[in-house]
Amino acid sequence: MKTLIWVVVILVLIIAAWFLFGNKNNDSSSNDDVSNQQSGTASQDDGSVAVERTIAYTDNGFSPDSATVKAGTKVIFRNDSSNPLWVASDPHPTHTGMPGLDAGKNLAKGESFSFTFNEVGAWGYHNHSDTSDTGKITVEK
């Protein structure tokens, strides 16, 4: 009888763990597939609101080339151009204006790089592969 009780307890724990941890990503879209992501807000498990903003890199440069966001906003830089994109913070070539804002490599068409802006201020960025293409993110509280 004790063995049966232990088996039932273990099964209940396994099922509870699956519901709590294993069933969170049943969404058919992937975080890596930014082509279908929309800018906007999404609720987090802790009740806070996460905000995303997408900036496209086109054959004409960044679009939009400047944006104002709230602190904590995740900005997705997506390459919609036939040219390579290497997003990096100003100044060129050291990229020290906003540590971490550096893709570290060229992104092909359809690829993206994301960065969460937590620090209030105005942050310049550019395409390291074509430094004439620049932009600015202004982060507010």
Secondary structure, 3 states (H helix, E strand, C coil): CHHHHHHHHHHHHHHHHHHHHHCCCCCCCCCCCHHHCCCEEEECCCCCEEEEEEEEEECCEEECCEEEEECCEEEEEEECCCCCECEEECCCCCCCCCCCCECCCCECCCCEEEEEECCCEEEEEEECCEEEEEEEEEEEC
